[in-house]
Amino acid sequence: MNRTSFLSRVIAIASTAVAIASGVLVLGGYFFTQKADGQVSLLAEIRLTLLSWAIILAGFAIFIGIINLFQVHFKKIRQKQKGSFYSLLLIISLVATFLLGLVTPNQVQKVFTTVQLPVEASLMALLTVTLTYASIRLLRRRLNLLSVIFLVTALLILLGTAPLPFLGDLPVFSDWLRPFIVRVMAAAGARGILLGVALGTLTTGLRILFGADRPYGGNK
């Protein structure tokens, strides 16, 4: 075994030990939060410290990602590639928002409500029309029960959301049918998906905690 492979193995073992120890301490901090006299336990304080470090590292990771995004679009502008105009708009918006946040942090919320929120609402409207059109085309290619259910659900949601010309809101759709689909059926499906994500995350966390998976240092 040469020196490079030995150092790689030592780093992998050390990374595994640090990850498992951090996971055990955070998990123990959730179960043992208080001492017998009611004060905060040492494990709870360690858990809060480790989570604070993780938040700081996540913030730096986002900052590095923003810098990388800036470099990629700046290179695109310098090389005059296709779509460089949009890259220029992105850089100007990024710098302007950053400077505005440094000078007047309270104005950032106004930027969000006056620029980003209307754009997101417009994109959601386009998404609604696109999904409806896609469901109609889906019926032409694959006519089955699931396609019909998807199209009927989309039409019912549209009828319950947007008022019709000369008719206005339809009480049956807006007051009863749409809330039932959104709050009962869609919420039940979303909760099922979230439960699946939670179980998958728990399984992955346990595998990392026990050292079966080592994405931070390899599996060798």
Residue pairs with C-beta under 8 A, 6 or more apart in sequence:
1 9
8 218
8 220
9 220
11 217
12 214
12 217
12 218
12 220
13 217
14 217
15 214
15 216
15 217
16 211
16 214
16 216
16 217
19 208
19 209
19 214
19 216
20 208
20 209
20 210
20 211
22 50
23 205
23 208
23 209
24 209
25 43
25 46
25 47
25 50
26 46
26 47
26 50
26 51
27 209
28 43
28 47
29 41
29 43
29 44
29 45
29 46
29 47
29 48
30 47
32 41
32 43
32 44
33 40
33 41
33 43
33 44
34 40
34 41
34 44
35 41
66 94
69 90
69 94
70 91
70 94
73 87
73 88
73 90
73 91
74 87
74 91
76 83
76 84
76 87
77 84
77 87
77 88
77 91
97 108
97 111
100 107
100 108
100 111
101 107
101 108
128 154
128 158
131 154
132 151
132 154
132 155
132 158
135 147
135 150
135 151
135 154
136 151
138 147
138 150
138 151
139 147
139 148
139 151
153 181
156 173
156 177
156 178
156 181
157 178
157 181
157 182
159 170
159 173
159 178
160 170
160 173
160 174
160 177
160 178
160 179
160 181
161 174
161 178
163 169
164 170
204 213
207 213
208 214
208 215
213 219
